[in-house]
Amino acid sequence: MNETNALQTPLLTIAIPTWNRAAYLAQNLAQLRSEMEEIAPGTVEIVVSDNCSPDHTGDVVQAELRQGAPIRYVRNPENLGWARNFAQAFELASGKYTLLLGDDDLLVDGALKLLLARLRESDYGVVSLRAYGFDEDFRKEYPGGKGRERTFTDSNRFLIAINRHFTLTSSCVINKSLISKVNARQYITTDLASFHLVLRASLAAGRNLYLDKYLLASKRQNSSNYDYTDIFVRQLWGIIDDHVAFGLTPRTVRILERIKLLSYYPFYMLDLRLSRKGDLAKTGQDLAARFGDRFLFRCWLLPIIRWPRPFAIVWGAGTTVIGRALDGQLWRGIVFAWNKFTKRLSRKSRPPSPS
């Protein structure tokens, strides 16, 4: 692999694995460069791990280098696959802390300055950034709200608090120095290849921090098709179960299961029924294999899968709203729906283009 413009011992490495998404990467790097204008040189490095992109990714990086962005650019001679590229990006990071940032995700205005201030103040295992989804303009679609900052000395309580997005690598800043002996490629065959790094760093730490305010904009529905229940049922809970050996308590696992059943899975089951995509029978089997004896599964979730479609949609909509409200996510959903509605009105009000 080719590597250019190396830095030494930064406080934070922002490692960006990428493949064939030059336009997203350009927006990402431009936003980071803007965020770094008031930051002391050497504090942050950016690593771009290019998985042999056939587009103009290299030109995007070179343009940012000419603007003075502190980028270490690595281009793989061949496509390693997304998971190995993510692991490589983490391994290349030289900072005490590492943020594996998706090429299409963005730190919002002011997020980097706040994050660095907190990293200087104390020694954390993981710093979690609250994320929101956006479709087109991350500033216009910002949900608002001041949020709060929460420090945890109990790692299990911390993981419960951030469960909504602890599998989103872009939202978790990891203290790499705490897990230097952890194999970054241990779960390379899964679709959650970097999740264990978050678990291990948080469980190894005396303190973790949740910045419970919207600091990360995550591009919606920008991944290839995948088997949802295979990833977020079989793989997710398999990795979680493995970490009971490292300090994750069975009680915490049970609480996480309850939260997912109550406020996370209903939305995706509803989406499955609305879209008419996916294998309902397999979905039910995957969920039953883990949760078959749970009241919430049988009475809260299973009707969305088994009932006739009109009734299932009504039930799914109700459980989704109630679950999101109980989980504190209802306002974000309202903002998302409002943005969708206003964009549709805007499109309808445009004059037709001349033929």
Rosetta blueprint (number, residue, H / E / L):
1 M L
2 N E
3 E E
4 T E
5 N L
6 A L
7 L L
8 Q L
9 T L
10 P L
11 L L
12 L E
13 T E
14 I E
15 A E
16 I E
17 P E
18 T E
19 W L
20 N L
21 R L
22 A H
23 A H
24 Y H
25 L H
26 A H
27 Q H
28 N H
29 L H
30 A H
31 Q H
32 L H
33 R H
34 S H
35 E H
36 M L
37 E L
38 E L
39 I L
40 A L
41 P L
42 G L
43 T L
44 V E
45 E E
46 I E
47 V E
48 V E
49 S E
50 D E
51 N L
52 C L
53 S L
54 P L
55 D L
56 H L
57 T H
58 G H
59 D H
60 V H
61 V H
62 Q H
63 A H
64 E H
65 L H
66 R H
67 Q L
68 G L
69 A L
70 P L
71 I E
72 R E
73 Y E
74 V E
75 R E
76 N L
77 P L
78 E L
79 N L
80 L L
81 G L
82 W H
83 A H
84 R H
85 N H
86 F H
87 A H
88 Q H
89 A H
90 F H
91 E H
92 L H
93 A L
94 S L
95 G L
96 K L
97 Y E
98 T E
99 L E
100 L E
101 L L
102 G L
103 D L
104 D L
105 D L
106 L E
107 L E
108 V L
109 D L
110 G L
111 A H
112 L H
113 K H
114 L H
115 L H
116 L H
117 A H
118 R H
119 L H
120 R H
121 E H
122 S L
123 D L
124 Y L
125 G L
126 V E
127 V E
128 S E
129 L E
130 R E
131 A E
132 Y E
133 G E
134 F E
135 D L
136 E L
137 D L
138 F L
139 R L
140 K L
141 E L
142 Y L
143 P L
144 G L
145 G L
146 K L
147 G L
148 R E
149 E E
150 R E
151 T E
152 F E
153 T L
154 D L
155 S H
156 N H
157 R H
158 F H
159 L H
160 I H
161 A H
162 I L
163 N L
164 R L
165 H L
166 F L
167 T L
168 L L
169 T H
170 S H
171 S H
172 C E
173 V E
174 I E
175 N E
176 K H
177 S H
178 L H
179 I H
180 S L
181 K L
182 V L
183 N L
184 A L
185 R L
186 Q L
187 Y L
188 I L
189 T L
190 T L
191 D L
192 L L
193 A L
194 S L
195 F H
196 H H
197 L H
198 V H
199 L H
200 R H
201 A H
202 S H
203 L H
204 A H
205 A L
206 G L
207 R L
208 N E
209 L E
210 Y E
211 L E
212 D E
213 K E
214 Y E
215 L E
216 L E
217 A E
218 S E
219 K E
220 R L
221 Q L
222 N L
223 S L
224 S L
225 N L
226 Y L
227 D L
228 Y H
229 T H
230 D H
231 I H
232 F H
233 V H
234 R H
235 Q H
236 L H
237 W H
238 G H
239 I H
240 I H
241 D H
242 D H
243 H H
244 V H
245 A H
246 F H
247 G L
248 L L
249 T L
250 P H
251 R H
252 T H
253 V H
254 R H
255 I H
256 L H
257 E H
258 R H
259 I H
260 K H
261 L H
262 L H
263 S H
264 Y H
265 Y H
266 P H
267 F H
268 Y H
269 M H
270 L H
271 D H
272 L H
273 R H
274 L H
275 S H
276 R L
277 K L
278 G L
279 D L
280 L H
281 A H
282 K H
283 T H
284 G H
285 Q H
286 D H
287 L H
288 A H
289 A H
290 R H
291 F H
292 G L
293 D L
294 R L
295 F H
296 L H
297 F H
298 R H
299 C H
300 W H
301 L H
302 L H
303 P H
304 I H
305 I H
306 R H
307 W L
308 P L
309 R H
310 P H
311 F H
312 A H
313 I H
314 V H
315 W H
316 G H
317 A H
318 G H
319 T H
320 T H
321 V H
322 I H
323 G H
324 R H
325 A H
326 L H
327 D L
328 G L
329 Q L
330 L H
331 W H
332 R H
333 G H
334 I H
335 V H
336 F H
337 A H
338 W H
339 N H
340 K H
341 F H
342 T H
343 K H
344 R H
345 L H
346 S H
347 R H
348 K H
349 S H
350 R L
351 P L
352 P L
353 S L
354 P L
355 S L
